[in-house]
């Protein structure tokens, strides 16, 4: 399918006028945007150029500035055709629909999209937009709103919100100011704002930038509460009858723990198997408290192994988490291979196991000592194969003679 078949280009004459007033690239407007019930505009933050050669970077920036279709080409190539990967769009999809098992072109036919900062950033030097970039971006935003008249606008990233109130006052735009209230996923929540352009109101929501360290499950819950009609419409339109967004929902896990009593289950990583890390390390002074296998915090449809670290009265953000396939964890039952031999084995006293070996041993005892059949692999966790009950947890408990067995919390 060609890009033009997915686009509504009827706004282009108006956009061309705004190109004289700060707009650099024509926004993406999906073919069905105008006919959708509630028009939804998604605002990204900025485009990055990937040229690593400093002598060629200026030329790449110039080429990007001259290509007025750049934003549209990015949308067509990345989130629609998946020609190149970008976690920002993948997490955006999951924030809206909790899955990527849908027709992506169908979604983008419903949306409009542009980037708030209208100059390219250099990824080579990890460039970030300045406060002036964000402040002046609001003038272009108002011009785009006058053309597209969206009912709802969702910003990817919260940085632009810091100048919203001052910019709207300076521009003389009728608006509902935003405030800071509470937090979610390690960012301060911005209360919904709104603007009214020519009598047409637009509600504005800011979510954490979806590029990294992003819990799409939490933000999907947030968006479902804030824009329930938009989310319900997209689910009805795009999800097949056999794909229900609730099927991939991961909630807090109800169970009673003994040896892992302090293990948190309300955070983004959702444990399925867990044991007390000090039973492995024999070191009570370490900040590493537990090790678990479960739903990854970066993608709840994938499995990961996590070491839980606690210090300074809170669970540390430095807690290690890796995809399960990197540890050689495979499949049916609970067999785990923690990797190759430790290089320092020749210097270890005879009979002493490495920490890695002990970890592997304690995480691989369940299938023989506890009647359980479940599946964990690089493609994720099948909740229908959980032991006894869905959303229960397997706990590795010490027993007599230092043996461990799995206990299933219900």
Steps between C-alpha positions, in 0.01 A plus 500: 500500500631844406528775760255723312229236539512545878520879504244778495674777307205739498666715769825548311417842357441631854812326631704666223405840640620395846833394346568874483439535874719235661361167375783302337337170406144423387312309774369150447121496463338161462247430228219445754596780739225740400227238514607355836276565796748685721790636299825394671829685449820340629792736552853361510798694625764527227668334204856375532756463223715190531812614313805409711765668286538859631614619156180370338257595780435858375409369155262243652332771706460716191347212304257430785395864519432514125289182494153630588363142495750378759248447783264314269778278370606415856146396593458293185838328530516437875171444686306390192746293294755427773786564257712606798438458869410772746380423855321835513236387252480143631432627851252754367305219334492304824404808700194529280410134440720289733620296204654530156280223359291726281506666159746785549395677184145492635609682815696767318212564263312617811771726644674825425860547612783749497807579709482799731860616447538602137875471459700175481708384797840332462494154653880486465540753783179400682360846437190607692248774417550825689239686704470745210427208263208398718375852569497604133352164406171600656440763230524234228285268712219757506525540121476121456198487733324767295531274196441152644255591781566185707276422795786326682874548493751263660860616544778241499725647767438754774777752427278729291252528786744705707443804278131444418344744748740784423483445124119500492491820703756663270306395190169615648341157452201405711612199699463287809840508676667176595635420843731236642327237710634165619730277298487201269780285362765725657374827352278770647148479365370803316131563545313515169514841336284643224491779245216654307571613143220676315254345744631146442636345823793258505590297807874447545665210682869445569648152545856396572719477192454152358858450378648325808440408864131511418222291653239488227263303726482785750449760231234294328311495829548877523375566147203269548394717792570832327377430145281188533296570186808535281656179630174304477448618141850392396463163673168434327638606165840331506500201732377171362218329694750241633748769611378671812715773653412364844669170408842659527426707806732434793366597839631471851547136597300385805682240709642437843877489521731364764864493393443784250264697719652837415501447123300780334229402255357846433791621286544465124682165503244235595669194659381147429791310656699650786750408768686678776829616353685480831437124503712490185772749587522428874551876537245685713689829462434524127230731367392215268197345672312281251528351153193436288385388160189663364341759272761755392452857613595626153247275324243296692468251213866400544673308778798628695721415796531772763717552806320719753724748681384704797679793653430846639148398601384413147541242225794608288470605138839335451350154545621283213246356256585303187296317234466139599660366183829669591534264792426196288167441676294260293160380506288237662509455871758708681834408352752779501854511372675806631778497245853389446748402768621781717849600384620524858404139578862385508569744786197390703543262797400143415128432545401868503241594242511830314216740569379451144495121541314520830245733343446254217466211744239669716298618202488157340364275773131553460402244239604200706389625842181677409238385249497794263493544126542844356684663214754781513708590198626795301155558354333549834287335761183306431272587793276200429791276607554658841502252790163443666365849445570781260712776648636278775865489591748218545720556802827323569511419871785349705433167664684243705860425402506824304269357234259728322153439370251708312195633682214631296327807638128524435 
